[in-house]
Amino acid sequence: MSWLVEAFREDDETPEWEVELRPVAREDLERALSVPDLSVPASYLLCVGQVVVALGLADTTIDPKPDLDPRRLAFYLSEVADEGPAA
């Protein structure tokens, strides 16, 4: 499993951007984001401070930096299944 940080426009819920995090244990992510429990398969609403921490766990350097305007965007963390090898 891997983790994805996504931003959606507040006005129409259209996806704005997404960033996949490097592999990280759920417990380590809970501690880094100060979230008590990420064990339920769901999307978790994040504040800008949590997004900044999460983006520090991204797989690659992010350029350009994503928009972090909380007046315009809502941010979510989701656990996603890793894709298996191509057939």
PDB file of N, CA, C and O in Angstrom, chain B, residues numbered from 101:
ATOM      1  N   MET B 101       0.847  -1.182   0.000  1.00  0.00           N
ATOM      2  CA  MET B 101       0.000   0.000   0.000  1.00  0.00           C
ATOM      3  C   MET B 101       0.891   1.244   0.000  1.00  0.00           C
ATOM      4  O   MET B 101       1.997   1.243   0.542  1.00  0.00           O
ATOM      5  N   SER B 102       0.384   2.279  -0.611  1.00  0.00           N
ATOM      6  CA  SER B 102       1.083   3.558  -0.589  1.00  0.00           C
ATOM      7  C   SER B 102       0.075   4.642  -0.239  1.00  0.00           C
ATOM      8  O   SER B 102      -1.122   4.381  -0.120  1.00  0.00           O
ATOM      9  N   TRP B 103       0.571   5.849  -0.077  1.00  0.00           N
ATOM     10  CA  TRP B 103      -0.256   6.973   0.351  1.00  0.00           C
ATOM     11  C   TRP B 103      -0.231   8.065  -0.707  1.00  0.00           C
ATOM     12  O   TRP B 103       0.782   8.289  -1.369  1.00  0.00           O
ATOM     13  N   LEU B 104      -1.361   8.737  -0.851  1.00  0.00           N
ATOM     14  CA  LEU B 104      -1.537   9.782  -1.846  1.00  0.00           C
ATOM     15  C   LEU B 104      -2.103  11.018  -1.157  1.00  0.00           C
ATOM     16  O   LEU B 104      -3.091  10.929  -0.428  1.00  0.00           O
ATOM     17  N   VAL B 105      -1.479  12.170  -1.387  1.00  0.00           N
ATOM     18  CA  VAL B 105      -2.026  13.449  -0.917  1.00  0.00           C
ATOM     19  C   VAL B 105      -2.682  14.098  -2.126  1.00  0.00           C
ATOM     20  O   VAL B 105      -2.058  14.240  -3.178  1.00  0.00           O
ATOM     21  N   GLU B 106      -3.941  14.492  -1.972  1.00  0.00           N
ATOM     22  CA  GLU B 106      -4.697  15.074  -3.065  1.00  0.00           C
ATOM     23  C   GLU B 106      -5.289  16.416  -2.653  1.00  0.00           C
ATOM     24  O   GLU B 106      -5.640  16.626  -1.492  1.00  0.00           O
ATOM     25  N   ALA B 107      -5.392  17.310  -3.614  1.00  0.00           N
ATOM     26  CA  ALA B 107      -6.043  18.598  -3.397  1.00  0.00           C
ATOM     27  C   ALA B 107      -7.223  18.708  -4.352  1.00  0.00           C
ATOM     28  O   ALA B 107      -7.101  18.440  -5.548  1.00  0.00           O
ATOM     29  N   PHE B 108      -8.357  19.104  -3.809  1.00  0.00           N
ATOM     30  CA  PHE B 108      -9.566  19.286  -4.599  1.00  0.00           C
ATOM     31  C   PHE B 108     -10.043  20.723  -4.456  1.00  0.00           C
ATOM     32  O   PHE B 108      -9.957  21.312  -3.378  1.00  0.00           O
ATOM     33  N   ARG B 109     -10.548  21.282  -5.552  1.00  0.00           N
ATOM     34  CA  ARG B 109     -11.105  22.637  -5.498  1.00  0.00           C
ATOM     35  C   ARG B 109     -12.335  22.648  -4.600  1.00  0.00           C
ATOM     36  O   ARG B 109     -13.193  21.771  -4.695  1.00  0.00           O
ATOM     37  N   GLU B 110     -12.411  23.639  -3.738  1.00  0.00           N
ATOM     38  CA  GLU B 110     -13.548  23.771  -2.824  1.00  0.00           C
ATOM     39  C   GLU B 110     -14.838  24.076  -3.578  1.00  0.00           C
ATOM     40  O   GLU B 110     -15.911  23.623  -3.179  1.00  0.00           O
ATOM     41  N   ASP B 111     -14.741  24.845  -4.673  1.00  0.00           N
ATOM     42  CA  ASP B 111     -15.966  25.300  -5.341  1.00  0.00           C
ATOM     43  C   ASP B 111     -16.672  24.208  -6.139  1.00  0.00           C
ATOM     44  O   ASP B 111     -17.900  24.217  -6.225  1.00  0.00           O
ATOM     45  N   ASP B 112     -15.924  23.261  -6.732  1.00  0.00           N
ATOM     46  CA  ASP B 112     -16.587  22.243  -7.545  1.00  0.00           C
ATOM     47  C   ASP B 112     -16.033  20.825  -7.325  1.00  0.00           C
ATOM     48  O   ASP B 112     -16.400  19.895  -8.044  1.00  0.00           O
ATOM     49  N   GLU B 113     -15.156  20.666  -6.337  1.00  0.00           N
ATOM     50  CA  GLU B 113     -14.578  19.376  -5.953  1.00  0.00           C
ATOM     51  C   GLU B 113     -13.777  18.710  -7.078  1.00  0.00           C
ATOM     52  O   GLU B 113     -13.591  17.493  -7.072  1.00  0.00           O
ATOM     53  N   THR B 114     -13.306  19.509  -8.039  1.00  0.00           N
ATOM     54  CA  THR B 114     -12.466  18.997  -9.107  1.00  0.00           C
ATOM     55  C   THR B 114     -11.056  18.758  -8.565  1.00  0.00           C
ATOM     56  O   THR B 114     -10.533  19.596  -7.830  1.00  0.00           O
ATOM     57  N   PRO B 115     -10.429  17.625  -8.915  1.00  0.00           N
ATOM     58  CA  PRO B 115      -9.046  17.410  -8.477  1.00  0.00           C
ATOM     59  C   PRO B 115      -8.112  18.483  -9.048  1.00  0.00           C
ATOM     60  O   PRO B 115      -8.174  18.804 -10.234  1.00  0.00           O
ATOM     61  N   GLU B 116      -7.256  19.026  -8.197  1.00  0.00           N
ATOM     62  CA  GLU B 116      -6.306  20.064  -8.609  1.00  0.00           C
ATOM     63  C   GLU B 116      -4.910  19.473  -8.794  1.00  0.00           C
ATOM     64  O   GLU B 116      -4.238  19.756  -9.786  1.00  0.00           O
ATOM     65  N   TRP B 117      -4.476  18.649  -7.833  1.00  0.00           N
ATOM     66  CA  TRP B 117      -3.177  17.975  -7.926  1.00  0.00           C
ATOM     67  C   TRP B 117      -3.169  16.780  -6.985  1.00  0.00           C
ATOM     68  O   TRP B 117      -4.009  16.664  -6.093  1.00  0.00           O
ATOM     69  N   GLU B 118      -2.195  15.889  -7.203  1.00  0.00           N
ATOM     70  CA  GLU B 118      -1.979  14.760  -6.299  1.00  0.00           C
ATOM     71  C   GLU B 118      -0.490  14.434  -6.278  1.00  0.00           C
ATOM     72  O   GLU B 118       0.222  14.624  -7.264  1.00  0.00           O
ATOM     73  N   VAL B 119      -0.042  13.940  -5.133  1.00  0.00           N
ATOM     74  CA  VAL B 119       1.361  13.565  -4.954  1.00  0.00           C
ATOM     75  C   VAL B 119       1.391  12.246  -4.198  1.00  0.00           C
ATOM     76  O   VAL B 119       0.766  12.106  -3.147  1.00  0.00           O
ATOM     77  N   GLU B 120       2.125  11.276  -4.743  1.00  0.00           N
ATOM     78  CA  GLU B 120       2.293   9.993  -4.060  1.00  0.00           C
ATOM     79  C   GLU B 120       3.467  10.100  -3.092  1.00  0.00           C
ATOM     80  O   GLU B 120       4.526  10.622  -3.441  1.00  0.00           O
ATOM     81  N   LEU B 121       3.269   9.602  -1.875  1.00  0.00           N
ATOM     82  CA  LEU B 121       4.324   9.620  -0.873  1.00  0.00           C
ATOM     83  C   LEU B 121       5.213   8.400  -1.061  1.00  0.00           C
ATOM     84  O   LEU B 121       4.787   7.388  -1.619  1.00  0.00           O
ATOM     85  N   ARG B 122       6.451   8.504  -0.589  1.00  0.00           N
ATOM     86  CA  ARG B 122       7.328   7.335  -0.609  1.00  0.00           C
ATOM     87  C   ARG B 122       6.762   6.306   0.361  1.00  0.00           C
ATOM     88  O   ARG B 122       5.986   6.663   1.248  1.00  0.00           O
ATOM     89  N   PRO B 123       7.130   5.048   0.211  1.00  0.00           N
ATOM     90  CA  PRO B 123       6.619   4.038   1.139  1.00  0.00           C
ATOM     91  C   PRO B 123       6.946   4.420   2.592  1.00  0.00           C
ATOM     92  O   PRO B 123       8.094   4.703   2.935  1.00  0.00           O
ATOM     93  N   VAL B 124       5.939   4.420   3.405  1.00  0.00           N
ATOM     94  CA  VAL B 124       6.104   4.765   4.816  1.00  0.00           C
ATOM     95  C   VAL B 124       5.101   3.943   5.616  1.00  0.00           C
ATOM     96  O   VAL B 124       3.963   3.748   5.188  1.00  0.00           O
ATOM     97  N   ALA B 125       5.526   3.469   6.763  1.00  0.00           N
ATOM     98  CA  ALA B 125       4.639   2.687   7.628  1.00  0.00           C
ATOM     99  C   ALA B 125       3.505   3.571   8.138  1.00  0.00           C
ATOM    100  O   ALA B 125       3.696   4.755   8.417  1.00  0.00           O
ATOM    101  N   ARG B 126       2.337   2.979   8.251  1.00  0.00           N
ATOM    102  CA  ARG B 126       1.159   3.720   8.719  1.00  0.00           C
ATOM    103  C   ARG B 126       1.430   4.377  10.069  1.00  0.00           C
ATOM    104  O   ARG B 126       1.052   5.528  10.287  1.00  0.00           O
ATOM    105  N   GLU B 127       2.077   3.654  10.966  1.00  0.00           N
ATOM    106  CA  GLU B 127       2.349   4.188  12.298  1.00  0.00           C
ATOM    107  C   GLU B 127       3.274   5.410  12.232  1.00  0.00           C
ATOM    108  O   GLU B 127       3.100   6.366  12.988  1.00  0.00           O
ATOM    109  N   ASP B 128       4.247   5.373  11.335  1.00  0.00           N
ATOM    110  CA  ASP B 128       5.163   6.505  11.176  1.00  0.00           C
ATOM    111  C   ASP B 128       4.428   7.712  10.594  1.00  0.00           C
ATOM    112  O   ASP B 128       4.683   8.849  10.993  1.00  0.00           O
ATOM    113  N   LEU B 129       3.528   7.468   9.664  1.00  0.00           N
ATOM    114  CA  LEU B 129       2.740   8.555   9.081  1.00  0.00           C
ATOM    115  C   LEU B 129       1.792   9.150  10.121  1.00  0.00           C
ATOM    116  O   LEU B 129       1.632  10.369  10.186  1.00  0.00           O
ATOM    117  N   GLU B 130       1.167   8.306  10.926  1.00  0.00           N
ATOM    118  CA  GLU B 130       0.297   8.793  12.003  1.00  0.00           C
ATOM    119  C   GLU B 130       1.078   9.720  12.932  1.00  0.00           C
ATOM    120  O   GLU B 130       0.602  10.792  13.305  1.00  0.00           O
ATOM    121  N   ARG B 131       2.275   9.291  13.294  1.00  0.00           N
ATOM    122  CA  ARG B 131       3.105  10.091  14.200  1.00  0.00           C
ATOM    123  C   ARG B 131       3.525  11.404  13.537  1.00  0.00           C
ATOM    124  O   ARG B 131       3.456  12.460  14.167  1.00  0.00           O
ATOM    125  N   ALA B 132       3.959  11.351  12.275  1.00  0.00           N
ATOM    126  CA  ALA B 132       4.428  12.556  11.571  1.00  0.00           C
ATOM    127  C   ALA B 132       3.313  13.590  11.395  1.00  0.00           C
ATOM    128  O   ALA B 132       3.555  14.795  11.472  1.00  0.00           O
ATOM    129  N   LEU B 133       2.085  13.103  11.156  1.00  0.00           N
ATOM    130  CA  LEU B 133       0.963  14.015  10.903  1.00  0.00           C
ATOM    131  C   LEU B 133       0.131  14.294  12.150  1.00  0.00           C
ATOM    132  O   LEU B 133      -0.832  15.059  12.093  1.00  0.00           O
ATOM    133  N   SER B 134       0.493  13.683  13.270  1.00  0.00           N
ATOM    134  CA  SER B 134      -0.278  13.817  14.518  1.00  0.00           C
ATOM    135  C   SER B 134      -1.733  13.396  14.320  1.00  0.00           C
ATOM    136  O   SER B 134      -2.662  14.068  14.770  1.00  0.00           O
ATOM    137  N   VAL B 135      -1.903  12.268  13.636  1.00  0.00           N
ATOM    138  CA  VAL B 135      -3.232  11.673  13.419  1.00  0.00           C
ATOM    139  C   VAL B 135      -3.255  10.383  14.220  1.00  0.00           C
ATOM    140  O   VAL B 135      -2.389   9.529  14.031  1.00  0.00           O
ATOM    141  N   PRO B 136      -4.236  10.222  15.118  1.00  0.00           N
ATOM    142  CA  PRO B 136      -4.202   9.064  16.001  1.00  0.00           C
ATOM    143  C   PRO B 136      -4.428   7.712  15.329  1.00  0.00           C
ATOM    144  O   PRO B 136      -3.928   6.699  15.818  1.00  0.00           O
ATOM    145  N   ASP B 137      -5.170   7.670  14.213  1.00  0.00           N
ATOM    146  CA  ASP B 137      -5.485   6.368  13.629  1.00  0.00           C
ATOM    147  C   ASP B 137      -5.786   6.503  12.143  1.00  0.00           C
ATOM    148  O   ASP B 137      -6.771   7.129  11.752  1.00  0.00           O
ATOM    149  N   LEU B 138      -4.927   5.908  11.319  1.00  0.00           N
ATOM    150  CA  LEU B 138      -5.143   5.889   9.870  1.00  0.00           C
ATOM    151  C   LEU B 138      -5.461   4.472   9.395  1.00  0.00           C
ATOM    152  O   LEU B 138      -5.241   4.148   8.227  1.00  0.00           O
ATOM    153  N   SER B 139      -5.976   3.625  10.289  1.00  0.00           N
ATOM    154  CA  SER B 139      -6.171   2.221   9.949  1.00  0.00           C
ATOM    155  C   SER B 139      -7.446   1.944   9.161  1.00  0.00           C
ATOM    156  O   SER B 139      -7.551   0.896   8.523  1.00  0.00           O
ATOM    157  N   VAL B 140      -8.405   2.844   9.185  1.00  0.00           N
ATOM    158  CA  VAL B 140      -9.651   2.649   8.454  1.00  0.00           C
ATOM    159  C   VAL B 140      -9.446   3.097   7.006  1.00  0.00           C
ATOM    160  O   VAL B 140      -8.998   4.220   6.773  1.00  0.00           O
ATOM    161  N   PRO B 141      -9.763   2.244   6.031  1.00  0.00           N
ATOM    162  CA  PRO B 141      -9.606   2.672   4.625  1.00  0.00           C
ATOM    163  C   PRO B 141     -10.558   3.832   4.320  1.00  0.00           C
ATOM    164  O   PRO B 141     -11.771   3.650   4.215  1.00  0.00           O
ATOM    165  N   ALA B 142      -9.995   4.993   4.185  1.00  0.00           N
ATOM    166  CA  ALA B 142     -10.798   6.191   3.952  1.00  0.00           C
ATOM    167  C   ALA B 142      -9.886   7.299   3.471  1.00  0.00           C
ATOM    168  O   ALA B 142      -8.670   7.129   3.385  1.00  0.00           O
ATOM    169  N   SER B 143     -10.482   8.430   3.162  1.00  0.00           N
ATOM    170  CA  SER B 143      -9.713   9.641   2.887  1.00  0.00           C
ATOM    171  C   SER B 143      -9.765  10.490   4.140  1.00  0.00           C
ATOM    172  O   SER B 143     -10.815  10.635   4.765  1.00  0.00           O
ATOM    173  N   TYR B 144      -8.628  11.044   4.498  1.00  0.00           N
ATOM    174  CA  TYR B 144      -8.531  11.840   5.710  1.00  0.00           C
ATOM    175  C   TYR B 144      -8.278  13.287   5.339  1.00  0.00           C
ATOM    176  O   TYR B 144      -7.345  13.590   4.597  1.00  0.00           O
ATOM    177  N   LEU B 145      -9.107  14.178   5.853  1.00  0.00           N
ATOM    178  CA  LEU B 145      -8.952  15.609   5.616  1.00  0.00           C
ATOM    179  C   LEU B 145      -7.703  16.103   6.350  1.00  0.00           C
ATOM    180  O   LEU B 145      -7.512  15.803   7.529  1.00  0.00           O
ATOM    181  N   LEU B 146      -6.859  16.856   5.654  1.00  0.00           N
ATOM    182  CA  LEU B 146      -5.632  17.393   6.237  1.00  0.00           C
ATOM    183  C   LEU B 146      -5.666  18.913   6.245  1.00  0.00           C
ATOM    184  O   LEU B 146      -6.297  19.535   5.391  1.00  0.00           O
ATOM    185  N   CYS B 147      -4.979  19.507   7.220  1.00  0.00           N
ATOM    186  CA  CYS B 147      -4.771  20.953   7.220  1.00  0.00           C
ATOM    187  C   CYS B 147      -3.471  21.244   6.448  1.00  0.00           C
ATOM    188  O   CYS B 147      -2.714  20.326   6.134  1.00  0.00           O
ATOM    189  N   VAL B 148      -3.226  22.500   6.152  1.00  0.00           N
ATOM    190  CA  VAL B 148      -2.051  22.874   5.363  1.00  0.00           C
ATOM    191  C   VAL B 148      -0.756  22.411   6.035  1.00  0.00           C
ATOM    192  O   VAL B 148       0.148  21.921   5.358  1.00  0.00           O
ATOM    193  N   GLY B 149      -0.659  22.561   7.354  1.00  0.00           N
ATOM    194  CA  GLY B 149       0.550  22.128   8.062  1.00  0.00           C
ATOM    195  C   GLY B 149       0.812  20.641   7.882  1.00  0.00           C
ATOM    196  O   GLY B 149       1.958  20.233   7.694  1.00  0.00           O
ATOM    197  N   GLN B 150      -0.243  19.822   7.937  1.00  0.00           N
ATOM    198  CA  GLN B 150      -0.089  18.391   7.726  1.00  0.00           C
ATOM    199  C   GLN B 150       0.310  18.088   6.275  1.00  0.00           C
ATOM    200  O   GLN B 150       1.088  17.167   6.023  1.00  0.00           O
ATOM    201  N   VAL B 151      -0.219  18.857   5.332  1.00  0.00           N
ATOM    202  CA  VAL B 151       0.134  18.659   3.924  1.00  0.00           C
ATOM    203  C   VAL B 151       1.617  18.936   3.715  1.00  0.00           C
ATOM    204  O   VAL B 151       2.293  18.195   3.001  1.00  0.00           O
ATOM    205  N   VAL B 152       2.120  19.987   4.326  1.00  0.00           N
ATOM    206  CA  VAL B 152       3.550  20.317   4.196  1.00  0.00           C
ATOM    207  C   VAL B 152       4.405  19.171   4.723  1.00  0.00           C
ATOM    208  O   VAL B 152       5.391  18.791   4.090  1.00  0.00           O
ATOM    209  N   VAL B 153       4.038  18.620   5.871  1.00  0.00           N
ATOM    210  CA  VAL B 153       4.778  17.481   6.431  1.00  0.00           C
ATOM    211  C   VAL B 153       4.670  16.283   5.492  1.00  0.00           C
ATOM    212  O   VAL B 153       5.673  15.632   5.202  1.00  0.00           O
ATOM    213  N   ALA B 154       3.466  15.991   5.018  1.00  0.00           N
ATOM    214  CA  ALA B 154       3.262  14.849   4.124  1.00  0.00           C
ATOM    215  C   ALA B 154       4.056  15.008   2.829  1.00  0.00           C
ATOM    216  O   ALA B 154       4.642  14.040   2.345  1.00  0.00           O
ATOM    217  N   LEU B 155       4.083  16.206   2.269  1.00  0.00           N
ATOM    218  CA  LEU B 155       4.822  16.424   1.026  1.00  0.00           C
ATOM    219  C   LEU B 155       6.317  16.221   1.228  1.00  0.00           C
ATOM    220  O   LEU B 155       7.037  15.912   0.278  1.00  0.00           O
ATOM    221  N   GLY B 156       6.786  16.393   2.460  1.00  0.00           N
ATOM    222  CA  GLY B 156       8.174  16.089   2.773  1.00  0.00           C
ATOM    223  C   GLY B 156       8.473  14.595   2.662  1.00  0.00           C
ATOM    224  O   GLY B 156       9.636  14.193   2.614  1.00  0.00           O
ATOM    225  N   LEU B 157       7.424  13.775   2.623  1.00  0.00           N
ATOM    226  CA  LEU B 157       7.562  12.324   2.482  1.00  0.00           C
ATOM    227  C   LEU B 157       7.288  11.876   1.045  1.00  0.00           C
ATOM    228  O   LEU B 157       7.077  10.689   0.796  1.00  0.00           O
ATOM    229  N   ALA B 158       7.291  12.803   0.116  1.00  0.00           N
ATOM    230  CA  ALA B 158       7.000  12.460  -1.283  1.00  0.00           C
ATOM    231  C   ALA B 158       8.138  11.656  -1.887  1.00  0.00           C
ATOM    232  O   ALA B 158       9.277  11.703  -1.422  1.00  0.00           O
ATOM    233  N   ASP B 159       7.806  10.926  -2.920  1.00  0.00           N
ATOM    234  CA  ASP B 159       8.772  10.074  -3.617  1.00  0.00           C
ATOM    235  C   ASP B 159       9.847  10.869  -4.341  1.00  0.00           C
ATOM    236  O   ASP B 159      10.987  10.415  -4.443  1.00  0.00           O
ATOM    237  N   THR B 160       9.504  12.035  -4.840  1.00  0.00           N
ATOM    238  CA  THR B 160      10.423  12.823  -5.652  1.00  0.00           C
ATOM    239  C   THR B 160      10.360  14.285  -5.241  1.00  0.00           C
ATOM    240  O   THR B 160       9.498  14.687  -4.460  1.00  0.00           O
ATOM    241  N   THR B 161      11.276  15.067  -5.772  1.00  0.00           N
ATOM    242  CA  THR B 161      11.221  16.507  -5.579  1.00  0.00           C
ATOM    243  C   THR B 161      10.018  17.038  -6.350  1.00  0.00           C
ATOM    244  O   THR B 161       9.803  16.668  -7.504  1.00  0.00           O
ATOM    245  N   ILE B 162       9.253  17.887  -5.725  1.00  0.00           N
ATOM    246  CA  ILE B 162       8.039  18.409  -6.339  1.00  0.00           C
ATOM    247  C   ILE B 162       8.345  19.791  -6.902  1.00  0.00           C
ATOM    248  O   ILE B 162       8.634  20.730  -6.162  1.00  0.00           O
ATOM    249  N   ASP B 163       8.275  19.895  -8.220  1.00  0.00           N
ATOM    250  CA  ASP B 163       8.566  21.169  -8.882  1.00  0.00           C
ATOM    251  C   ASP B 163       7.646  21.299 -10.080  1.00  0.00           C
ATOM    252  O   ASP B 163       7.696  20.448 -10.968  1.00  0.00           O
ATOM    253  N   PRO B 164       6.828  22.300 -10.147  1.00  0.00           N
ATOM    254  CA  PRO B 164       6.724  23.391  -9.196  1.00  0.00           C
ATOM    255  C   PRO B 164       5.985  22.959  -7.927  1.00  0.00           C
ATOM    256  O   PRO B 164       5.296  21.939  -7.905  1.00  0.00           O
ATOM    257  N   LYS B 165       6.145  23.744  -6.898  1.00  0.00           N
ATOM    258  CA  LYS B 165       5.471  23.457  -5.640  1.00  0.00           C
ATOM    259  C   LYS B 165       3.961  23.552  -5.848  1.00  0.00           C
ATOM    260  O   LYS B 165       3.491  24.465  -6.527  1.00  0.00           O
ATOM    261  N   PRO B 166       3.193  22.620  -5.271  1.00  0.00           N
ATOM    262  CA  PRO B 166       1.740  22.656  -5.450  1.00  0.00           C
ATOM    263  C   PRO B 166       1.104  23.808  -4.676  1.00  0.00           C
ATOM    264  O   PRO B 166       1.634  24.275  -3.667  1.00  0.00           O
ATOM    265  N   ASP B 167      -0.034  24.244  -5.174  1.00  0.00           N
ATOM    266  CA  ASP B 167      -0.826  25.294  -4.525  1.00  0.00           C
ATOM    267  C   ASP B 167      -1.329  24.766  -3.181  1.00  0.00           C
ATOM    268  O   ASP B 167      -1.904  23.679  -3.115  1.00  0.00           O
ATOM    269  N   LEU B 168      -1.113  25.534  -2.110  1.00  0.00           N
ATOM    270  CA  LEU B 168      -1.550  25.140  -0.768  1.00  0.00           C
ATOM    271  C   LEU B 168      -2.526  26.151  -0.178  1.00  0.00           C
ATOM    272  O   LEU B 168      -2.551  26.346   1.037  1.00  0.00           O
ATOM    273  N   ASP B 169      -3.320  26.789  -1.014  1.00  0.00           N
ATOM    274  CA  ASP B 169      -4.270  27.819  -0.559  1.00  0.00           C
ATOM    275  C   ASP B 169      -5.513  27.162   0.040  1.00  0.00           C
ATOM    276  O   ASP B 169      -6.333  26.623  -0.702  1.00  0.00           O
ATOM    277  N   PRO B 170      -5.670  27.194   1.368  1.00  0.00           N
ATOM    278  CA  PRO B 170      -6.812  26.528   1.998  1.00  0.00           C
ATOM    279  C   PRO B 170      -8.149  27.222   1.724  1.00  0.00           C
ATOM    280  O   PRO B 170      -9.204  26.640   1.976  1.00  0.00           O
ATOM    281  N   ARG B 171      -8.118  28.449   1.216  1.00  0.00           N
ATOM    282  CA  ARG B 171      -9.383  29.115   0.864  1.00  0.00           C
ATOM    283  C   ARG B 171      -9.934  28.553  -0.436  1.00  0.00           C
ATOM    284  O   ARG B 171     -11.132  28.645  -0.704  1.00  0.00           O
ATOM    285  N   ARG B 172      -9.054  27.970  -1.242  1.00  0.00           N
ATOM    286  CA  ARG B 172      -9.425  27.454  -2.555  1.00  0.00           C
ATOM    287  C   ARG B 172      -9.476  25.940  -2.626  1.00  0.00           C
ATOM    288  O   ARG B 172     -10.207  25.374  -3.439  1.00  0.00           O
ATOM    289  N   LEU B 173      -8.693  25.277  -1.765  1.00  0.00           N
ATOM    290  CA  LEU B 173      -8.510  23.836  -1.882  1.00  0.00           C
ATOM    291  C   LEU B 173      -8.778  23.108  -0.567  1.00  0.00           C
ATOM    292  O   LEU B 173      -8.591  23.656   0.519  1.00  0.00           O
ATOM    293  N   ALA B 174      -9.218  21.870  -0.698  1.00  0.00           N
ATOM    294  CA  ALA B 174      -9.330  20.950   0.436  1.00  0.00           C
ATOM    295  C   ALA B 174      -8.324  19.828   0.183  1.00  0.00           C
ATOM    296  O   ALA B 174      -8.165  19.376  -0.951  1.00  0.00           O
ATOM    297  N   PHE B 175      -7.650  19.384   1.235  1.00  0.00           N
ATOM    298  CA  PHE B 175      -6.556  18.418   1.103  1.00  0.00           C
ATOM    299  C   PHE B 175      -6.919  17.108   1.797  1.00  0.00           C
ATOM    300  O   PHE B 175      -7.478  17.099   2.894  1.00  0.00           O
ATOM    301  N   TYR B 176      -6.587  16.003   1.129  1.00  0.00           N
ATOM    302  CA  TYR B 176      -6.914  14.678   1.656  1.00  0.00           C
ATOM    303  C   TYR B 176      -5.733  13.736   1.532  1.00  0.00           C
ATOM    304  O   TYR B 176      -4.917  13.839   0.617  1.00  0.00           O
ATOM    305  N   LEU B 177      -5.667  12.819   2.478  1.00  0.00           N
ATOM    306  CA  LEU B 177      -4.693  11.737   2.453  1.00  0.00           C
ATOM    307  C   LEU B 177      -5.470  10.442   2.255  1.00  0.00           C
ATOM    308  O   LEU B 177      -6.448  10.184   2.957  1.00  0.00           O
ATOM    309  N   SER B 178      -5.034   9.630   1.299  1.00  0.00           N
ATOM    310  CA  SER B 178      -5.701   8.355   1.019  1.00  0.00           C
ATOM    311  C   SER B 178      -4.651   7.256   0.894  1.00  0.00           C
ATOM    312  O   SER B 178      -3.543   7.478   0.405  1.00  0.00           O
ATOM    313  N   GLU B 179      -5.029   6.078   1.344  1.00  0.00           N
ATOM    314  CA  GLU B 179      -4.184   4.908   1.140  1.00  0.00           C
ATOM    315  C   GLU B 179      -4.639   4.253  -0.160  1.00  0.00           C
ATOM    316  O   GLU B 179      -5.834   4.043  -0.369  1.00  0.00           O
ATOM    317  N   VAL B 180      -3.692   3.931  -1.026  1.00  0.00           N
ATOM    318  CA  VAL B 180      -4.029   3.324  -2.309  1.00  0.00           C
ATOM    319  C   VAL B 180      -3.271   2.018  -2.474  1.00  0.00           C
ATOM    320  O   VAL B 180      -2.149   1.866  -1.990  1.00  0.00           O
ATOM    321  N   ALA B 181      -3.897   1.089  -3.156  1.00  0.00           N
ATOM    322  CA  ALA B 181      -3.260  -0.211  -3.405  1.00  0.00           C
ATOM    323  C   ALA B 181      -2.166  -0.025  -4.441  1.00  0.00           C
ATOM    324  O   ALA B 181      -2.341   0.684  -5.432  1.00  0.00           O
ATOM    325  N   ASP B 182      -1.042  -0.671  -4.197  1.00  0.00           N
ATOM    326  CA  ASP B 182       0.040  -0.656  -5.167  1.00  0.00           C
ATOM    327  C   ASP B 182      -0.364  -1.475  -6.372  1.00  0.00           C
ATOM    328  O   ASP B 182      -1.034  -2.499  -6.241  1.00  0.00           O
ATOM    329  N   GLU B 183       0.042  -1.027  -7.542  1.00  0.00           N
ATOM    330  CA  GLU B 183      -0.238  -1.764  -8.758  1.00  0.00           C
ATOM    331  C   GLU B 183       0.720  -2.945  -8.862  1.00  0.00           C
ATOM    332  O   GLU B 183       1.907  -2.828  -8.560  1.00  0.00           O
ATOM    333  N   GLY B 184       0.198  -4.056  -9.284  1.00  0.00           N
ATOM    334  CA  GLY B 184       1.028  -5.249  -9.458  1.00  0.00           C
ATOM    335  C   GLY B 184       1.816  -5.149 -10.745  1.00  0.00           C
ATOM    336  O   GLY B 184       1.667  -4.182 -11.493  1.00  0.00           O
ATOM    337  N   PRO B 185       2.650  -6.133 -11.012  1.00  0.00           N
ATOM    338  CA  PRO B 185       3.442  -6.113 -12.244  1.00  0.00           C
ATOM    339  C   PRO B 185       2.541  -6.217 -13.471  1.00  0.00           C
ATOM    340  O   PRO B 185       1.481  -6.842 -13.430  1.00  0.00           O
ATOM    341  N   ALA B 186       2.977  -5.600 -14.551  1.00  0.00           N
ATOM    342  CA  ALA B 186       2.201  -5.633 -15.795  1.00  0.00           C
ATOM    343  C   ALA B 186       2.175  -7.053 -16.332  1.00  0.00           C
ATOM    344  O   ALA B 186       3.153  -7.793 -16.224  1.00  0.00           O
ATOM    345  N   ALA B 187       1.037  -7.423 -16.915  1.00  0.00           N
ATOM    346  CA  ALA B 187       0.884  -8.790 -17.437  1.00  0.00           C
ATOM    347  C   ALA B 187       1.493  -8.917 -18.810  1.00  0.00           C
ATOM    348  O   ALA B 187       1.459  -9.995 -19.404  1.00  0.00           O
TER     349      ALA B 187
END
